[in-house]
């Protein structure tokens, strides 16, 4: 990246952190630290819920998913609005009425202490591991793209998020997440505009959609009932409903977000906002991937986007075989460019016969390209059985680094950092609240209540969980 990109990246990250720290400067008790005094409006709740669910992997892999597989992944979220309706009518009123800090307090009232302890422990175990992954997974991709050591990207993302989460708790988390989501939306809209803008002068947004559609990338809805098909409308509505219901109803990282609402109505509106915006947001992110796919019909894409694995095969005994595949791949791309040009010309002339012929030939050419790519991946596996053969996380950032203008590159890299930090901050805050409320205060300080001590213990617990997350990152290595 250029110096300007680094400046944009640093200014974006540190300005958001300083804002969160400033807004949470009056944190003086555990209620403020863990639940932001239950005084946040609905839009804070909604954006915080969305930021918690949308980790960096969402913005790394979803465009790559759209590039390779089209729009059908959006069906995974079709059950989300139904789950939000159930939560708004059942869970939210119960949690607010009981004035709980965590979802697991309710289980003690409904069942017994053992049930509460077991579920809280399982949450700490599961969320403790998964939150470490929300730091480590994007750190791998960013270290590869930026060509810097993974230790630096891990410590940068993890260190910054621990800093403001330890200081400001739930309030800092919510205020930073609100700004994070705003910047993320702005950056993604700018990226989508630039993808279309960088295409040939006679190719517009609708032309890009026609190209993607003819090559099977606009497959947003699949009504077939096939148990072997991962993404169709039925799996999205049925499976997605129960998955989202369990996640938003029982996972403290989400429950803690809507418990910060100042009333039942505000919490409900926040969840409704999430239910209404999540599907369009996910659709848009996938659409960016399909637009990148259309863009690469005019520019030869890498045969494989993960540079680390490409460098490994190019310095191996199979380098000549890989080079031969690359030459065939590039020839196929040249042929595809001619077919795409013919397709767009036929679209502009309303030539139905030309559209049909060019579209058919283009689909066949794309299949041949995919076959060559699969042969290359097989060669990588032959060279190294442990090679990372899924490069979807590298598609979007590879495009960003190579084609987008200075400044915007830094902003979009910042988006990845922000997404990772947002979901990690929620995870840290929920781990601290569950540890303090479901274990420390219940088992060790049943009767006593000291505001300063409880706040100190909450911050200390957040630090400990932050160190555990760092440890899990380096164990993964």
C-alpha positions in Angstrom: 0.0 0.0 0.0 1.0 3.6 -0.5 1.8 6.1 2.3 -1.6 7.7 1.8 -3.4 4.3 2.2 -1.5 3.7 5.4 -2.5 7.2 6.6 -6.2 6.5 5.8 -6.1 3.1 7.5 -4.5 4.5 10.7 -6.7 7.6 10.9 -9.9 5.5 10.4 -9.0 3.0 13.1 -7.7 5.4 15.7 -10.4 8.0 15.2 -13.1 5.4 15.8 -11.3 4.0 18.9 -10.9 7.5 20.3 -14.5 8.3 19.8 -15.6 5.1 21.6 -13.2 5.8 24.5 -14.5 9.4 24.7 -18.2 8.4 24.7 -17.6 5.8 27.5 -15.4 8.1 29.7 -18.0 8.2 32.5 -18.1 4.4 33.1 -18.2 4.1 36.8 -20.2 0.9 37.6 -20.8 -2.6 36.3 -24.2 -1.8 34.8 -22.6 0.9 32.6 -19.7 -1.4 31.8 -21.7 -4.5 30.9 -25.0 -3.1 29.6 -24.4 0.6 28.9 -26.9 1.5 31.6 -29.7 0.0 29.4 -30.0 3.4 27.8 -29.2 2.9 24.1 -31.7 3.8 21.4 -33.0 1.3 18.8 -30.5 2.3 16.0 -27.6 1.7 18.3 -29.0 -1.7 19.2 -29.6 -2.6 15.5 -26.2 -1.6 14.3 -24.5 -3.3 17.2 -26.3 -6.5 16.5 -25.4 -6.3 12.8 -21.7 -5.5 13.6 -21.5 -8.4 16.0 -22.8 -10.9 13.4 -20.9 -9.4 10.5 -17.3 -10.4 11.2 -14.3 -9.7 8.9 -14.9 -13.0 7.3 -18.2 -11.7 6.0 -16.5 -8.9 4.1 -13.6 -11.2 3.0 -15.4 -14.3 1.9 -18.8 -13.1 0.8 -17.5 -11.2 -2.2 -15.4 -14.2 -3.0 -18.5 -16.4 -2.6 -20.3 -14.2 -5.1 -17.4 -14.3 -7.5 -17.2 -18.1 -7.5 -20.8 -19.2 -6.7 -23.1 -16.3 -7.4 -25.8 -14.9 -5.2 -27.4 -18.1 -3.8 -25.7 -17.8 -0.4 -28.1 -15.0 0.4 -30.9 -17.6 0.9 -29.0 -18.6 4.1 -30.5 -15.5 5.8 -34.1 -15.9 4.7 -35.1 -17.4 8.1 -33.6 -14.4 9.9 -36.7 -12.1 9.9 -38.9 -14.9 11.2 -36.4 -15.5 14.0 -36.4 -11.8 14.9 -40.2 -11.8 15.2 -40.2 -14.8 17.6 -37.4 -13.1 19.7 -39.3 -9.8 19.8 -42.4 -11.5 21.1 -40.8 -13.9 23.6 -37.2 -13.5 24.7 -37.0 -9.7 24.8 -40.0 -9.2 27.2 -38.7 -12.0 29.5 -35.2 -10.7 29.7 -36.3 -7.1 30.4 -38.8 -8.2 32.9 -36.3 -10.2 34.9 -33.7 -7.4 34.6 -31.0 -9.9 33.7 -27.4 -9.2 32.7 -26.9 -12.5 30.8 -29.2 -15.0 29.0 -28.0 -17.7 31.5 -29.5 -15.9 34.5 -32.9 -16.8 33.1 -32.0 -20.5 33.0 -31.5 -20.5 36.8 -34.9 -19.0 37.4 -36.5 -21.4 34.9 -34.5 -24.5 35.9 -31.7 -24.6 38.4 -28.2 -23.5 39.2 -26.6 -26.5 37.5 -28.3 -25.7 34.2 -27.2 -22.1 34.4 -23.6 -23.0 35.2 -23.3 -25.6 32.5 -24.7 -23.4 29.7 -22.6 -20.4 30.8 -19.5 -22.6 30.9 -20.3 -24.0 27.4 -20.7 -20.5 26.1 -17.4 -19.4 27.5 -15.7 -22.4 25.9 -17.3 -22.0 22.5 -17.2 -18.2 22.3 -13.7 -18.0 23.7 -12.4 -20.2 20.8 -14.6 -18.6 18.1 -13.7 -15.0 19.1 -10.0 -15.9 18.7 -10.8 -17.1 15.2 -12.4 -13.7 14.3 -9.0 -12.2 14.9 -6.8 -14.9 13.4 -8.7 -15.7 10.2 -8.6 -12.1 8.8 -5.1 -11.7 10.1 -3.9 -14.5 7.8 -5.5 -12.9 4.8 -4.3 -9.4 5.6 -0.8 -10.5 6.3 -0.7 -12.3 2.8 -2.2 -9.3 1.0 -0.1 -6.7 2.7 3.0 -8.9 2.7 3.7 -8.4 6.4 4.1 -10.8 9.3 0.9 -12.3 10.6 2.1 -11.5 14.2 1.7 -7.8 13.4 -1.8 -8.0 11.9 -2.9 -10.2 14.8 -1.5 -7.9 17.5 -2.8 -4.7 15.8 -6.4 -5.9 15.5 -6.4 -7.7 18.8 -4.5 -5.0 20.7 -6.7 -2.1 19.6 -10.0 -3.9 20.3 -8.8 -5.0 23.8 -7.8 -1.4 24.5 -11.2 0.3 24.0 -13.2 -2.7 25.2 -11.3 -2.9 28.5 -11.7 0.9 29.1 -15.3 1.5 28.0 -17.1 -1.8 28.0 -20.5 -2.1 26.3 -20.8 1.6 25.7 -17.5 1.8 23.9 -18.4 -1.3 21.9 -21.8 0.1 20.8 -20.5 3.5 19.9 -17.6 2.2 17.9 -19.8 -0.4 16.2 -22.2 2.4 15.1 -19.4 4.3 13.4 -17.8 1.1 12.1 -21.0 0.0 10.3 -21.4 3.5 8.8 -17.9 3.5 7.4 -18.3 -0.1 6.2 -21.5 0.8 4.2 -19.8 3.9 2.7 -16.7 1.9 1.7 -18.7 -0.9 0.1 -20.8 1.5 -1.9 -17.7 3.2 -3.2 -16.1 -0.2 -4.1 -19.2 -1.3 -6.0 -19.2 2.0 -7.9 -15.5 1.7 -8.8 -15.9 -1.9 -10.0 -18.4 -0.7 -12.6 -16.5 2.5 -13.3 -13.3 0.6 -14.2 -15.1 -1.5 -16.8 -14.9 -0.4 -20.5 -16.6 2.9 -21.3 -19.5 1.2 -23.1 -20.2 -1.3 -20.3 -22.6 -0.1 -17.5 -24.1 -1.6 -14.4 -26.9 -3.5 -16.3 -24.4 -4.8 -18.8 -22.3 -6.2 -16.0 -25.4 -7.9 -14.6 -26.2 -9.4 -18.0 -22.7 -10.8 -18.2 -22.9 -12.3 -14.7 -26.4 -13.6 -15.4 -25.4 -15.4 -18.6 -22.6 -17.1 -16.7 -24.9 -18.3 -13.9 -23.9 -15.9 -11.1 -27.4 -14.3 -10.5 -28.8 -17.4 -9.0 -30.3 -15.7 -5.9 -33.4 -17.9 -5.5 -33.4 -21.7 -5.8 -36.8 -23.3 -5.1 -35.7 -26.9 -5.7 -36.1 -29.2 -2.7 -32.7 -31.1 -2.9 -31.1 -32.4 0.3 -27.7 -32.3 -1.4 -28.1 -28.6 -2.2 -26.7 -26.4 0.6 -28.3 -23.2 -0.4 -31.9 -23.1 -1.5 -35.0 -21.2 -0.2 -36.1 -24.1 2.0 -32.8 -24.6 3.8 -32.6 -20.9 4.3 -36.0 -20.5 5.8 -36.1 -23.7 7.8 -32.5 -24.2 8.8 -31.7 -20.5 8.9 -34.7 -19.8 11.2 -33.6 -22.3 13.9 -29.9 -21.3 13.6 -30.6 -17.6 13.9 -33.1 -18.2 16.7 -30.5 -20.1 18.7 -27.8 -17.5 18.0 -29.7 -14.4 18.8 -31.7 -15.9 21.6 -29.1 -17.8 23.6 -25.6 -16.4 22.6 -24.6 -13.8 25.1 -22.6 -11.9 22.5 -25.9 -11.0 20.8 -28.2 -11.0 23.9 -25.9 -8.5 25.5 -26.3 -6.2 22.5 -30.1 -5.9 22.7 -30.2 -5.9 26.5 -28.6 -2.4 26.2 -31.8 -1.0 24.8 -33.5 1.6 27.0 -36.9 -0.3 26.8 -38.5 -3.4 25.4 -39.7 -1.3 22.4 -36.2 0.0 21.6 -34.7 -3.5 21.8 -37.5 -4.8 19.6 -36.9 -2.1 17.0 -33.2 -2.9 17.0 -33.8 -6.5 16.2 -36.4 -5.7 13.6 -33.9 -3.3 12.0 -31.4 -6.2 11.9 -34.0 -8.5 10.3 -34.9 -6.0 7.6 -31.4 -4.8 6.7 -29.3 -8.0 7.0 -30.6 -9.7 3.8 -30.2 -6.6 1.6 -26.7 -6.0 3.1 -25.7 -9.6 2.4 -27.2 -9.5 -1.0 -25.2 -6.3 -1.8 -21.9 -7.8 -0.6 -22.5 -10.9 -2.7 -23.4 -8.6 -5.6 -20.1 -6.8 -5.4 -18.5 -10.3 -5.9 -20.5 -10.9 -9.0 -19.6 -7.4 -10.3 -15.9 -8.2 -9.7 -16.5 -11.4 -11.7 -17.9 -9.4 -14.6 -15.0 -7.0 -14.3 -12.5 -9.9 -14.6 -14.1 -10.9 -17.9 -12.3 -7.9 -19.4 -9.1 -8.4 -17.3 -7.3 -11.7 -16.8 -7.8 -12.7 -13.2 -5.2 -14.7 -11.3 -5.8 -18.5 -11.8 -5.5 -18.8 -8.0 -5.8 -15.7 -5.7 -3.7 -16.9 -2.7 -0.2 -15.6 -3.5 1.4 -17.8 -0.8 0.2 -21.0 -2.4 1.0 -19.7 -5.9 4.5 -18.9 -4.9 4.9 -22.4 -3.3 3.8 -24.2 -6.5 6.0 -21.9 -8.7 9.1 -22.9 -6.8 8.3 -26.6 -6.7 9.0 -29.5 -8.9 5.6 -28.9 -10.6 6.4 -25.3 -11.7 6.5 -26.2 -15.4 3.1 -28.0 -15.2 1.6 -25.1 -13.4 3.0 -22.6 -16.0 1.5 -24.6 -18.8 -1.9 -24.5 -17.1 -1.5 -20.7 -16.6 -0.8 -20.2 -20.4 -3.9 -22.2 -21.3 -5.9 -20.2 -18.7 -4.8 -16.9 -20.2 -5.7 -18.1 -23.7 -9.1 -19.0 -22.5 -9.5 -15.6 -20.9 -8.6 -13.9 -24.2 -11.3 -15.9 -25.9 -13.8 -15.1 -23.2 -13.1 -11.3 -23.6 -14.1 -11.6 -27.3 -17.3 -13.4 -26.4 -18.2 -10.9 -23.7 -17.7 -8.1 -26.1 -20.0 -9.8 -28.6 -22.6 -10.4 -25.9 -22.7 -6.7 -24.8 -22.8 -5.6 -28.4 -25.8 -7.9 -29.1 -27.5 -6.6 -25.9 -27.1 -3.0 -27.1 -28.6 -4.0 -30.5 -31.4 -6.1 -29.0 -30.1 -9.0 -31.1 -31.7 -12.0 -29.5 -30.0 -14.5 -31.7 -26.6 -12.9 -31.0 -27.3 -12.8 -27.3 -28.3 -16.5 -27.2 -25.2 -17.6 -29.2 -22.7 -15.4 -27.3 -24.2 -16.4 -23.9 -24.0 -20.1 -24.7 -20.5 -19.9 -25.9 -19.5 -17.8 -22.9 -20.9 -20.3 -20.5 -18.9 -23.1 -22.2 -15.7 -21.0 -22.2 -16.2 -20.3 -18.5 -16.6 -24.1 -17.8 -13.3 -24.7 -19.6 -11.6 -22.0 -17.5 -12.9 -23.6 -14.3 -11.6 -27.0 -15.4 -8.1 -25.5 -15.9 -8.4 -23.9 -12.5 -9.4 -27.2 -10.9 -6.4 -28.8 -12.5 -4.2 -26.2 -11.0 -5.7 -26.7 -7.6 -5.2 -30.5 -7.9 -1.5 -29.8 -8.7 -1.2 -27.6 -5.6 -2.7 -30.4 -3.5 -0.3 -32.9 -5.1 2.6 -30.6 -4.2 1.4 -30.0 -0.7 -1.5 -32.0 0.8 -1.8 -29.3 3.5 -2.1 -26.4 1.1 -5.0 -23.9 1.6 -7.0 -24.6 -1.5 -9.9 -22.2 -0.8 -9.0 -18.8 -2.1 -12.4 -17.1 -1.9 -11.1 -14.9 1.0 -8.5 -13.4 -1.2 -10.6 -12.5 -4.3 -12.0 -9.2 -3.2 -8.8 -7.8 -1.5 -6.7 -8.9 -4.5 -9.0 -6.8 -6.7 -8.8 -3.9 -4.3 -5.0 -3.9 -4.0 -4.5 -4.2 -7.8 -7.1 -1.9 -9.3 -8.6 0.6 -6.8 -7.2 4.1 -6.5 -5.0 5.3 -3.7 -6.9 6.2 -0.5 -9.8 3.9 -1.2 -7.5 0.9 -0.8 -6.6 2.1 2.7 -10.3 2.6 3.5 -11.3 -0.9 2.4 -8.4 -2.5 4.3 -9.7 -0.5 7.3 -13.1 -2.1 6.8 -11.7 -5.5 7.3 -10.0 -4.4 10.5 -13.2 -2.7 11.7 -15.4 -5.7 11.0 -13.0 -7.9 12.9 -12.8 -5.5 15.8 -16.5 -5.0 16.0 -17.3 -8.7 16.3 -14.3 -9.3 18.6 -15.3 -6.4 20.9 -18.8 -7.9 21.4 -17.3 -11.3 22.0 -14.9 -9.9 24.7 -17.7 -7.9 26.4 -19.9 -11.0 26.5 -17.2 -13.2 27.8 -16.5 -10.7 30.6 -20.2 -10.3 31.5 -20.8 -14.1 31.6 -17.6 -14.7 33.7 -18.4 -11.9 36.2 -22.2 -12.3 36.5 -22.6 -16.1 36.1 -19.5 -17.1 38.1 -17.7 -14.5 40.1 -20.7 -12.6 41.6 -22.8 -15.8 42.1 -20.1 -18.0 43.5 -17.7 -15.6 45.4 -19.6 -12.4 46.2 -23.2 -13.5 46.7 -24.2 -10.8 49.2 -21.5 -8.1 48.8 -21.8 -5.3 46.3 -18.9 -2.9 45.7 -19.2 -0.7 42.6 -15.5 0.0 42.2 -14.4 -3.5 42.9 -17.0 -5.0 40.5 -15.9 -2.6 37.7 -12.3 -3.5 38.4 -13.0 -7.2 38.2 -15.0 -6.7 35.0 -12.1 -4.9 33.3 -9.5 -7.3 34.7 -11.7 -10.2 33.3 -11.8 -8.5 29.9 -8.0 -8.3 29.9 -7.7 -12.0 30.8 -10.0 -13.0 28.0 -8.1 -10.8 25.6 -4.9 -12.6 26.5 -6.6 -16.0 26.1 -7.8 -14.9 22.6 -4.2 -14.0 21.7 -3.1 -17.4 23.0 -5.7 -19.2 20.8 -4.5 -17.3 17.8 -1.0 -18.4 18.2 -2.0 -22.0 19.0 -3.8 -22.0 15.6 -0.5 -21.3 14.0 
